[in-house]
Amino acid sequence: MMDINFGSGMNGIEAIEEIKKAVDYNIVPVIAVTGYSDQTLCMSDHAGLINEIITKPFSKKELMDVINRFIR
């Protein structure tokens, strides 16, 4: 899970790009956490980096549903 907006400096997308450069992590799914309401824009802008987006605020059930899609 990666927050998209860290506030200042490197953002979550830049961090994902750096992490995905490592051979052992280039296939690890990424669940983006964001406060942005337009998930489709965020997904289309970063296709191939982000596997799923969950928008804040989210419930425990929503979070578990997203996580469970990747650990089954």
C-alpha positions in Angstrom: 0.0 0.0 0.0 1.3 3.4 -0.9 -0.1 6.8 -0.1 0.0 8.9 -3.3 0.6 12.3 -1.7 3.4 12.5 1.0 3.0 16.3 1.3 6.4 17.5 0.2 9.4 16.1 -1.6 9.0 12.7 -3.3 5.4 11.6 -3.9 3.9 8.1 -3.8 4.1 7.7 -7.6 7.8 8.5 -7.6 8.4 6.1 -4.7 6.5 3.3 -6.6 8.7 4.0 -9.7 11.8 3.6 -7.6 10.6 0.5 -5.8 9.6 -1.2 -9.1 13.1 -0.8 -10.4 14.3 -3.4 -8.0 14.0 -6.9 -9.6 12.5 -8.5 -6.5 9.8 -5.9 -6.3 8.8 -5.2 -9.9 5.9 -7.7 -9.8 4.6 -6.7 -6.3 1.0 -5.4 -6.6 0.5 -1.8 -5.5 -2.6 -0.5 -3.8 -2.6 3.3 -3.9 -4.2 5.2 -1.1 -5.5 8.6 -2.0 -7.8 11.4 -0.9 -8.4 12.3 -4.6 -12.0 11.5 -5.7 -11.2 10.8 -9.4 -9.8 7.2 -9.2 -10.1 6.7 -13.0 -7.8 9.7 -13.7 -5.3 8.5 -11.2 -5.3 4.9 -12.6 -5.1 6.0 -16.3 -2.2 8.4 -15.5 -0.2 5.6 -13.9 -1.1 2.4 -15.7 1.3 -0.3 -15.0 2.4 1.1 -11.6 -0.9 0.9 -9.6 -3.0 -2.2 -9.4 -5.8 -0.8 -7.3 -6.8 2.4 -5.7 -8.7 3.0 -2.4 -9.9 6.4 -1.6 -9.8 8.0 1.9 -11.8 7.8 4.0 -12.4 4.1 3.7 -14.0 1.5 6.0 -12.2 -1.5 7.4 -14.4 -3.7 5.2 -13.4 -1.7 2.0 -9.7 -2.0 3.0 -10.0 -5.8 3.7 -11.8 -6.4 0.4 -9.0 -4.7 -1.6 -6.3 -6.5 0.3 -8.0 -9.9 -0.1 -8.2 -9.5 -3.8 -4.4 -9.7 -3.9 -3.6 -12.3 -1.2 -5.9 -15.1 -2.4 
